[in-house]
Amino acid sequence: MGWTETDPEDPGVVAEWSREDGWATIRLRRRGDEAWVVRLDRLTQAPEGSLYLEDRVETRGEADAVVAAWREAYDVGE
């Protein structure tokens, strides 16, 4: 299926992706202490059920790696 990068509504969010079926999002933001937070939010109505994950990492590179891993792991096949 895949993910599409969307414009985040929150100015504190660096990047956000929506799963093409609309049931999940991944959000990347920078914390005040310069660390990075990545969160995945999958709605209860999603075919595979609800899920919320959050990971705090020190660098943007680590955050990008988490995003890539989650986009692959929590995608939905066609």
A tleap script that builds the chain and sets N, CA, C and O, in Angstrom:
source leaprc.protein.ff14SB
mol = sequence {
  NMET GLY TRP THR GLU THR ASP PRO GLU ASP
  PRO GLY VAL VAL ALA GLU TRP SER ARG GLU
  ASP GLY TRP ALA THR ILE ARG LEU ARG ARG
  ARG GLY ASP GLU ALA TRP VAL VAL ARG LEU
  ASP ARG LEU THR GLN ALA PRO GLU GLY SER
  LEU TYR LEU GLU ASP ARG VAL GLU THR ARG
  GLY GLU ALA ASP ALA VAL VAL ALA ALA TRP
  ARG GLU ALA TYR ASP VAL GLY CGLU
}
set mol.1.N position { 0.836 -1.179 0.000 }
set mol.1.CA position { 0.000 0.000 0.000 }
set mol.1.C position { 0.879 1.239 0.000 }
set mol.1.O position { 1.050 1.849 -1.055 }
set mol.2.N position { 1.438 1.635 1.121 }
set mol.2.CA position { 2.356 2.749 1.146 }
set mol.2.C position { 1.945 3.886 2.076 }
set mol.2.O position { 0.870 3.884 2.676 }
set mol.3.N position { 2.830 4.832 2.163 }
set mol.3.CA position { 2.668 5.992 3.030 }
set mol.3.C position { 2.879 7.256 2.205 }
set mol.3.O position { 3.670 7.263 1.261 }
set mol.4.N position { 2.173 8.319 2.560 }
set mol.4.CA position { 2.297 9.595 1.887 }
set mol.4.C position { 2.685 10.650 2.912 }
set mol.4.O position { 2.051 10.769 3.961 }
set mol.5.N position { 3.720 11.411 2.608 }
set mol.5.CA position { 4.096 12.493 3.522 }
set mol.5.C position { 3.057 13.601 3.409 }
set mol.5.O position { 2.694 14.020 2.310 }
set mol.6.N position { 2.589 14.064 4.547 }
set mol.6.CA position { 1.567 15.113 4.588 }
set mol.6.C position { 2.118 16.333 5.300 }
set mol.6.O position { 3.108 16.241 6.027 }
set mol.7.N position { 1.488 17.460 5.096 }
set mol.7.CA position { 1.875 18.675 5.817 }
set mol.7.C position { 1.284 18.619 7.212 }
set mol.7.O position { 0.063 18.577 7.364 }
set mol.8.N position { 2.134 18.617 8.240 }
set mol.8.CA position { 1.607 18.557 9.596 }
set mol.8.C position { 0.898 19.859 9.969 }
set mol.8.O position { 1.345 20.945 9.602 }
set mol.9.N position { -0.208 19.738 10.700 }
set mol.9.CA position { -0.947 20.910 11.154 }
set mol.9.C position { -0.256 21.583 12.328 }
set mol.9.O position { -0.394 22.790 12.523 }
set mol.10.N position { 0.479 20.819 13.102 }
set mol.10.CA position { 1.174 21.335 14.288 }
set mol.10.C position { 2.529 21.896 13.868 }
set mol.10.O position { 3.330 21.171 13.278 }
set mol.11.N position { 2.809 23.178 14.160 }
set mol.11.CA position { 4.093 23.758 13.751 }
set mol.11.C position { 5.301 23.126 14.446 }
set mol.11.O position { 6.428 23.289 13.979 }
set mol.12.N position { 5.087 22.408 15.549 }
set mol.12.CA position { 6.183 21.742 16.234 }
set mol.12.C position { 6.572 20.410 15.622 }
set mol.12.O position { 7.572 19.807 16.013 }
set mol.13.N position { 5.784 19.953 14.666 }
set mol.13.CA position { 6.034 18.664 14.020 }
set mol.13.C position { 6.905 18.884 12.786 }
set mol.13.O position { 6.620 19.754 11.963 }
set mol.14.N position { 7.947 18.105 12.668 }
set mol.14.CA position { 8.866 18.231 11.542 }
set mol.14.C position { 8.311 17.540 10.304 }
set mol.14.O position { 8.362 18.094 9.206 }
set mol.15.N position { 7.785 16.336 10.477 }
set mol.15.CA position { 7.264 15.579 9.335 }
set mol.15.C position { 6.177 14.633 9.814 }
set mol.15.O position { 6.152 14.221 10.973 }
set mol.16.N position { 5.280 14.299 8.895 }
set mol.16.CA position { 4.197 13.373 9.207 }
set mol.16.C position { 3.855 12.576 7.955 }
set mol.16.O position { 3.876 13.107 6.844 }
set mol.17.N position { 3.542 11.303 8.144 }
set mol.17.CA position { 3.147 10.423 7.050 }
set mol.17.C position { 1.807 9.794 7.388 }
set mol.17.O position { 1.556 9.447 8.542 }
set mol.18.N position { 0.955 9.648 6.402 }
set mol.18.CA position { -0.324 8.961 6.547 }
set mol.18.C position { -0.295 7.704 5.707 }
set mol.18.O position { 0.145 7.717 4.557 }
set mol.19.N position { -0.765 6.629 6.288 }
set mol.19.CA position { -0.869 5.390 5.525 }
set mol.19.C position { -1.971 5.575 4.501 }
set mol.19.O position { -2.972 6.235 4.778 }
set mol.20.N position { -1.801 5.009 3.339 }
set mol.20.CA position { -2.734 5.245 2.237 }
set mol.20.C position { -4.171 4.852 2.550 }
set mol.20.O position { -5.095 5.404 1.952 }
set mol.21.N position { -4.387 3.915 3.472 }
set mol.21.CA position { -5.764 3.561 3.823 }
set mol.21.C position { -6.357 4.531 4.843 }
set mol.21.O position { -7.545 4.448 5.154 }
set mol.22.N position { -5.536 5.458 5.369 }
set mol.22.CA position { -6.019 6.466 6.299 }
set mol.22.C position { -6.139 6.018 7.745 }
set mol.22.O position { -6.578 6.798 8.590 }
set mol.23.N position { -5.765 4.795 8.050 }
set mol.23.CA position { -5.946 4.266 9.403 }
set mol.23.C position { -4.734 4.453 10.311 }
set mol.23.O position { -4.806 4.105 11.490 }
set mol.24.N position { -3.622 4.991 9.805 }
set mol.24.CA position { -2.423 5.130 10.630 }
set mol.24.C position { -1.603 6.343 10.197 }
set mol.24.O position { -1.599 6.730 9.029 }
set mol.25.N position { -0.910 6.929 11.171 }
set mol.25.CA position { 0.016 8.024 10.891 }
set mol.25.C position { 1.307 7.809 11.669 }
set mol.25.O position { 1.326 7.178 12.726 }
set mol.26.N position { 2.382 8.355 11.113 }
set mol.26.CA position { 3.676 8.411 11.798 }
set mol.26.C position { 4.062 9.879 11.857 }
set mol.26.O position { 3.958 10.600 10.865 }
set mol.27.N position { 4.502 10.309 13.014 }
set mol.27.CA position { 4.852 11.722 13.203 }
set mol.27.C position { 6.267 11.827 13.783 }
set mol.27.O position { 6.649 11.059 14.666 }
set mol.28.N position { 7.026 12.783 13.272 }
set mol.28.CA position { 8.404 13.034 13.711 }
set mol.28.C position { 8.485 14.472 14.226 }
set mol.28.O position { 8.113 15.413 13.524 }
set mol.29.N position { 8.974 14.633 15.452 }
set mol.29.CA position { 9.116 15.987 15.983 }
set mol.29.C position { 10.375 16.099 16.827 }
set mol.29.O position { 10.900 15.109 17.336 }
set mol.30.N position { 10.841 17.328 16.959 }
set mol.30.CA position { 12.021 17.608 17.774 }
set mol.30.C position { 11.568 18.133 19.130 }
set mol.30.O position { 10.716 19.018 19.210 }
set mol.31.N position { 12.134 17.590 20.179 }
set mol.31.CA position { 11.796 18.009 21.539 }
set mol.31.C position { 12.578 19.259 21.921 }
set mol.31.O position { 13.545 19.625 21.254 }
set mol.32.N position { 12.158 19.901 22.985 }
set mol.32.CA position { 12.843 21.085 23.488 }
set mol.32.C position { 14.265 20.810 23.936 }
set mol.32.O position { 15.105 21.710 23.912 }
set mol.33.N position { 14.549 19.580 24.344 }
set mol.33.CA position { 15.897 19.218 24.780 }
set mol.33.C position { 16.771 18.726 23.627 }
set mol.33.O position { 17.838 18.154 23.847 }
set mol.34.N position { 16.305 18.956 22.382 }
set mol.34.CA position { 17.018 18.612 21.145 }
set mol.34.C position { 16.979 17.129 20.792 }
set mol.34.O position { 17.568 16.728 19.788 }
set mol.35.N position { 16.299 16.300 21.592 }
set mol.35.CA position { 16.101 14.899 21.214 }
set mol.35.C position { 14.958 14.845 20.197 }
set mol.35.O position { 14.297 15.852 19.940 }
set mol.36.N position { 14.735 13.675 19.630 }
set mol.36.CA position { 13.700 13.480 18.618 }
set mol.36.C position { 12.703 12.438 19.097 }
set mol.36.O position { 13.071 11.478 19.773 }
set mol.37.N position { 11.452 12.632 18.748 }
set mol.37.CA position { 10.400 11.675 19.093 }
set mol.37.C position { 9.691 11.252 17.804 }
set mol.37.O position { 9.314 12.081 16.977 }
set mol.38.N position { 9.526 9.946 17.666 }
set mol.38.CA position { 8.765 9.382 16.560 }
set mol.38.C position { 7.594 8.635 17.183 }
set mol.38.O position { 7.772 7.868 18.129 }
set mol.39.N position { 6.396 8.864 16.650 }
set mol.39.CA position { 5.242 8.133 17.157 }
set mol.39.C position { 4.420 7.584 16.010 }
set mol.39.O position { 4.272 8.209 14.959 }
set mol.40.N position { 3.889 6.394 16.247 }
set mol.40.CA position { 2.982 5.751 15.307 }
set mol.40.C position { 1.634 5.648 16.003 }
set mol.40.O position { 1.554 5.208 17.150 }
set mol.41.N position { 0.581 6.051 15.315 }
set mol.41.CA position { -0.771 5.977 15.866 }
set mol.41.C position { -1.663 5.295 14.839 }
set mol.41.O position { -1.926 5.834 13.765 }
set mol.42.N position { -2.125 4.094 15.192 }
set mol.42.CA position { -3.029 3.353 14.309 }
set mol.42.C position { -4.393 3.303 14.992 }
set mol.42.O position { -4.498 2.907 16.153 }
set mol.43.N position { -5.415 3.698 14.283 }
set mol.43.CA position { -6.756 3.818 14.841 }
set mol.43.C position { -7.364 2.471 15.205 }
set mol.43.O position { -7.006 1.437 14.640 }
set mol.44.N position { -8.279 2.501 16.148 }
set mol.44.CA position { -8.993 1.300 16.570 }
set mol.44.C position { -9.710 0.642 15.406 }
set mol.44.O position { -9.812 -0.584 15.347 }
set mol.45.N position { -10.206 1.448 14.484 }
set mol.45.CA position { -10.970 0.923 13.353 }
set mol.45.C position { -10.103 0.252 12.286 }
set mol.45.O position { -10.639 -0.362 11.362 }
set mol.46.N position { -8.796 0.354 12.392 }
set mol.46.CA position { -7.911 -0.270 11.400 }
set mol.46.C position { -8.154 -1.771 11.370 }
set mol.46.O position { -8.435 -2.373 12.406 }
set mol.47.N position { -8.049 -2.382 10.194 }
set mol.47.CA position { -8.297 -3.831 10.094 }
set mol.47.C position { -7.457 -4.660 11.065 }
set mol.47.O position { -7.912 -5.698 11.545 }
set mol.48.N position { -6.245 -4.213 11.355 }
set mol.48.CA position { -5.372 -4.968 12.257 }
set mol.48.C position { -5.439 -4.478 13.694 }
set mol.48.O position { -4.668 -4.942 14.534 }
set mol.49.N position { -6.350 -3.543 14.003 }
set mol.49.CA position { -6.558 -3.064 15.372 }
set mol.49.C position { -5.705 -1.852 15.718 }
set mol.49.O position { -4.837 -1.436 14.949 }
set mol.50.N position { -5.972 -1.304 16.884 }
set mol.50.CA position { -5.273 -0.086 17.308 }
set mol.50.C position { -3.856 -0.383 17.787 }
set mol.50.O position { -3.541 -1.490 18.225 }
set mol.51.N position { -3.016 0.643 17.690 }
set mol.51.CA position { -1.630 0.537 18.141 }
set mol.51.C position { -1.083 1.940 18.334 }
set mol.51.O position { -1.324 2.828 17.516 }
set mol.52.N position { -0.352 2.136 19.412 }
set mol.52.CA position { 0.327 3.413 19.637 }
set mol.52.C position { 1.751 3.095 20.072 }
set mol.52.O position { 1.969 2.390 21.057 }
set mol.53.N position { 2.715 3.624 19.326 }
set mol.53.CA position { 4.126 3.459 19.666 }
set mol.53.C position { 4.778 4.824 19.719 }
set mol.53.O position { 4.422 5.722 18.956 }
set mol.54.N position { 5.735 4.980 20.622 }
set mol.54.CA position { 6.506 6.218 20.679 }
set mol.54.C position { 7.946 5.853 21.014 }
set mol.54.O position { 8.199 5.039 21.903 }
set mol.55.N position { 8.882 6.459 20.298 }
set mol.55.CA position { 10.299 6.188 20.521 }
set mol.55.C position { 11.043 7.516 20.588 }
set mol.55.O position { 10.855 8.376 19.728 }
set mol.56.N position { 11.879 7.686 21.595 }
set mol.56.CA position { 12.701 8.883 21.760 }
set mol.56.C position { 14.136 8.516 21.433 }
set mol.56.O position { 14.684 7.559 21.979 }
set mol.57.N position { 14.743 9.292 20.532 }
set mol.57.CA position { 16.124 9.042 20.122 }
set mol.57.C position { 16.896 10.357 20.154 }
set mol.57.O position { 16.298 11.429 20.251 }
set mol.58.N position { 18.201 10.277 20.076 }
set mol.58.CA position { 19.052 11.457 20.236 }
set mol.58.C position { 19.305 12.236 18.946 }
set mol.58.O position { 19.516 13.448 18.996 }
set mol.59.N position { 19.288 11.567 17.793 }
set mol.59.CA position { 19.666 12.257 16.555 }
set mol.59.C position { 18.583 12.130 15.485 }
set mol.59.O position { 17.734 11.240 15.538 }
set mol.60.N position { 18.633 13.032 14.526 }
set mol.60.CA position { 17.684 12.975 13.410 }
set mol.60.C position { 17.897 11.706 12.599 }
set mol.60.O position { 16.931 11.108 12.124 }
set mol.61.N position { 19.139 11.289 12.434 }
set mol.61.CA position { 19.416 10.057 11.701 }
set mol.61.C position { 18.760 8.847 12.350 }
set mol.61.O position { 18.189 8.001 11.662 }
set mol.62.N position { 18.843 8.766 13.673 }
set mol.62.CA position { 18.179 7.669 14.387 }
set mol.62.C position { 16.661 7.750 14.218 }
set mol.62.O position { 15.993 6.730 14.052 }
set mol.63.N position { 16.125 8.970 14.262 }
set mol.63.CA position { 14.687 9.162 14.093 }
set mol.63.C position { 14.255 8.725 12.695 }
set mol.63.O position { 13.231 8.060 12.539 }
set mol.64.N position { 15.027 9.093 11.688 }
set mol.64.CA position { 14.707 8.685 10.317 }
set mol.64.C position { 14.734 7.163 10.169 }
set mol.64.O position { 13.933 6.595 9.427 }
set mol.65.N position { 15.650 6.511 10.872 }
set mol.65.CA position { 15.726 5.046 10.817 }
set mol.65.C position { 14.484 4.417 11.452 }
set mol.65.O position { 13.964 3.425 10.941 }
set mol.66.N position { 14.007 4.985 12.560 }
set mol.66.CA position { 12.782 4.488 13.199 }
set mol.66.C position { 11.601 4.663 12.246 }
set mol.66.O position { 10.799 3.746 12.072 }
set mol.67.N position { 11.495 5.836 11.631 }
set mol.67.CA position { 10.411 6.090 10.675 }
set mol.67.C position { 10.435 5.054 9.557 }
set mol.67.O position { 9.403 4.470 9.228 }
set mol.68.N position { 11.599 4.826 8.977 }
set mol.68.CA position { 11.716 3.869 7.869 }
set mol.68.C position { 11.305 2.459 8.306 }
set mol.68.O position { 10.597 1.759 7.582 }
set mol.69.N position { 11.753 2.054 9.490 }
set mol.69.CA position { 11.428 0.718 9.987 }
set mol.69.C position { 9.930 0.582 10.234 }
set mol.69.O position { 9.333 -0.436 9.882 }
set mol.70.N position { 9.329 1.586 10.828 }
set mol.70.CA position { 7.900 1.523 11.124 }
set mol.70.C position { 7.063 1.594 9.858 }
set mol.70.O position { 6.033 0.927 9.755 }
set mol.71.N position { 7.500 2.403 8.887 }
set mol.71.CA position { 6.747 2.474 7.633 }
set mol.71.C position { 6.704 1.103 6.966 }
set mol.71.O position { 5.685 0.718 6.391 }
set mol.72.N position { 7.797 0.377 7.044 }
set mol.72.CA position { 7.840 -0.961 6.459 }
set mol.72.C position { 7.048 -1.962 7.303 }
set mol.72.O position { 6.263 -2.743 6.766 }
set mol.73.N position { 7.251 -1.939 8.601 }
set mol.73.CA position { 6.627 -2.930 9.486 }
set mol.73.C position { 5.112 -2.767 9.593 }
set mol.73.O position { 4.396 -3.757 9.736 }
set mol.74.N position { 4.618 -1.539 9.525 }
set mol.74.CA position { 3.201 -1.294 9.760 }
set mol.74.C position { 2.455 -0.862 8.502 }
set mol.74.O position { 1.379 -0.270 8.587 }
set mol.75.N position { 3.021 -1.157 7.345 }
set mol.75.CA position { 2.312 -0.946 6.096 }
set mol.75.C position { 1.283 -2.063 5.945 }
set mol.75.O position { 1.333 -3.067 6.654 }
set mol.76.N position { 0.365 -1.877 5.026 }
set mol.76.CA position { -0.639 -2.896 4.747 }
set mol.76.C position { -0.448 -3.335 3.315 }
set mol.76.O position { -0.407 -2.508 2.405 }
set mol.77.N position { -0.330 -4.634 3.113 }
set mol.77.CA position { -0.156 -5.156 1.755 }
set mol.77.C position { -1.389 -4.925 0.908 }
set mol.77.O position { -2.496 -4.757 1.419 }
set mol.78.N position { -1.177 -4.920 -0.374 }
set mol.78.CA position { -2.298 -4.690 -1.302 }
set mol.78.C position { -3.147 -5.930 -1.454 }
set mol.78.O position { -4.130 -5.917 -2.195 }
savepdb mol mol.pdb
quit
